[in-house]
Amino acid sequence: MADLHISVAAEPIFKIGNFQFSNSLLVSLMVTFLLIIFAKWFNAQSKNKKPSVFYTLIFTIFSGLLKFFESVAGKRAQQFYPLLACFFIFIIVSNWSGLLPGVGTVGFWEELHGNKILVPFFRGPTADINTTLALAIISVMATQYFAIKNLGFFGFLKKYINLSGPIDFFVGLLEIISELAKVISFAFRLFGNIFAGEVLLTVMAAIIPFFAPLPFLGLELFVGFIQALVFTMLTLVFMSVATVPHDNH
């Protein structure tokens, strides 16, 4: 008997040596490969005296994104922009890749506890907690890097270790806890929203296969965009705060 099976963890689909590839890792590599090709095309178009209409549209979007970041962080947004733009593009493409036909529905059958379950070949990268956790760690580590770059090592360290008074020392401890909490918050917010959306679409498709999922599909396109924007904007805000001297907070 084939039952509807939803796995919170990404399912392994093949191995190369001792390294196990999951369905979400496979899609992550595909998304990364496509974005590399897009970046090379965009770079080539930027040197063209007569760029295509599509290049002009994308350039306008990127320029608008930079102006939006500058409205939050001022001129400091320019040094954050390459990383923030990468976050936004990778996350939104990863979010939307989970909505493509065949993702989560095409795979192989295996038996579990006497029931046949479908193990999909493809799974949206951000519907895997490992991917969102990796993005969260990169975000927090990059924030520390920019803080050290702008404040210097000792200025950065003063934010967390301040022996000038018991209150300042306690505030420093809270700052350390806050940085660790950001990783958990980032990872589970993005994973929870995207995974819940894919589960909703899967359940609706199983109940009424054709027209019922369409409104929810439109909703998930919007949610995918919002979640990419939220992750990027929170990273921008944390970077902006981290690069301001502690005495100016």
N, C-alpha and C positions, 0 to 999 in steps of 0.2 A: 504493500500500500504506500503510495506517495503522499506525504503530508507537507504542508507549508512549514518550512523551517527557517528561522531567522537566527543568525549567529551574531553575537556582539563582537566576538573576535574575528579578525580576518582569517580566512581559511587557506591553508597551504595547498598549492596546486602542483608544484614540481620542485625538484632539487637539482642543484649543480654542485657536485661534491658533497660537502657537509652543509652548504648554504641552502636554506629553504626559502623558496619564493612564495609569497602569499599573493592572493588575487589583487589586494590593494597596492602592493609593491609593484606588481606588473603594470597597473594603470598609472601609478606615480612615475614610473620610468617612461611610459608612453607620453604622458603629459609633459614631462621634462624634455623629451626628445622633440616634441612638436614646438615647444616654446623656444628651444635652441634654434630650430629652423626658422621660426618666426623672427627671432632676434637678428639672425644673419640676413634675412630678407629685408628687414626694416633698416639695418645698417647700410645695405647696398642701395636701398631706395633713397636714403638721406643724402647720398652722393650724386644722385641723379638730378640733372638740371630740370627735368620735367617729371616729377614724381607722380605716381598714380593717385587717383581719387581716394582709394582705400588708404593709402599711406597718409594722405592729408587728413582724413577723418581720424585715424589712429593718433597722429601727431597732435591734433586738436584736443583729443581726449586726454592724452598724457600731459599736455600743457595745462589744461583745466585742472587736472589732478594735482599738479605742482602748485598752482595758484591756491587751490583749496587747502593744501598742506601749509602753505605760507600764511594763510589767514589764521591758522591755529598757532604755528610755531615761529612765524616771522622768517627772517632770512636763514635761520638755522635749519629750516626744513630742507634747504638745498643739499646739505651734507647727509641728511637722512634719506633723501628721495630715492636713490638707486635701490636701497634695501626695501623701502616701503613699497615702491612700485613692483618689485619682485614678489613681495608678500601678496599684494593685492591680485596681481595677474595669476600667480600660481594657485592661490586659494580659490579664486572665482572659477577658474578653469577646472580645478579639481572638484569643486562643488557641483558644477554643471555636468561634469563627465559622468557622475553617478546617475544622471537622468536620461542618458542616451539609451536607445533601444539595444537590448542585449546585455547591458550591464546589470548584473544581478539575476538575469533570467536565462542566460546561456551557460551551460556547464556540463558536469558529469554527475551521474547518480552514484551514491554509495549507501551502504546499509548502516544504520545506527539504531541500536536497541530494537532490532526486528523491523524497523521502518526504513523505507527508501527516502533519502533526502537529496536535494539538489545542491551540489557544491559549485557555485558560479565561477567561471573563469575570470570575470572582471568585477571589481568592487571599487566604488569611489574612494580615492585616497583619504579624504577628510572624514569618511565614515569609519576610519580605523584610528583608534586612540593612539597608536604608535606614531602615525603621521602628525597628528595635532600636537602630541607631546614634543616631537622633534621641532616643530615650528615654534612652539612656546619657548623651548630652551634656547633656540636661536634668537628669538626676540629679546629675551631677558639678558642673554650674554652680550648681544649687540648693544643693548642699553648700557651695560657696564662699560663696554669698550668706548662708546661715545662720551660717557661720563669722565673716564680717565683721560681721553683725548682733550676734552675741553677744560677740565678742572685740574688736571695733573693727578699723579698717583696719590699724593698726600691729601689733596683737596677732596679726592674721591673717598679716601679711607676715613676722613673726618666725619663723613656722613654716617658711617656705621660704628666707628670706634671713637667716642668723644668722652674723655676723662675729666672734662672741665667741671662737671657736676653730676650728681646722681640722676637728675632728670634727663640731662643730655645723654648720659650713658644708657638709660632705659629707652629713650627715643631711638637710639642707635640699634638696640636689640629689636625694637619694633620694626625698624626699617629692614633688617635682615629677614625677619619673619615675613614681611610684606613682599620682599623679592621672591621668596620661596612660594608664597601663596599665588603670585602672579602666574607661575608656571602651571599650577593646578587649575587656576581660573581660566586661563587661555585655552588649555588643552581640552577641558571638559565642556566649556561653553561651545566651542566650535564643533567638537565631536558630537555632543548631545543634540544640537540643532540639526545637523546634517544627517546623522544616523536616524533620528526620529522621523525626519521627512522621508527618507528612503523606505523605512518600515511602513509608514502610512501609504505610500504609493504601492508597495508590494501587497499589502493587505487589500487595498481597494481594487487592484488589478486581479487578485484572486477571487474576490467576491463578484465584481462586475467588470469583466476584462476589457471592454472597449471604451465607452464614453465616460464612465464615472471617474476615472483617474485624471481626465483632462483639466478640470478646474484646479485640482491639487498640484498638477504638474506646473501650471502657471504660478501658483503660490510658491512652489519650491524654487522656481527660477528667481523669484523676488527674494526669497529667504537666502538663497545662495549668494546673491549680490550683497545683501545687507550684512551677512556674516563675514564676508571678505572685507567689507568696508569697516565693520566694527573692529575686527582684529587689527587691521592696519591703523585705524585711528587711535585705538588704545595704545598701540606700540608707539605711535607718534607722540601722544601725550606723555607717556612714561619717559621717552627719550628727552622731550622738552624739559620736563621737571628734573631729570637726572643731570642735565647739563647746566643747570642754574646753581650757582654757589649756595651751599646750605644756609648761609646767613641771610640770603635774599628771599628765602621761602616765606 
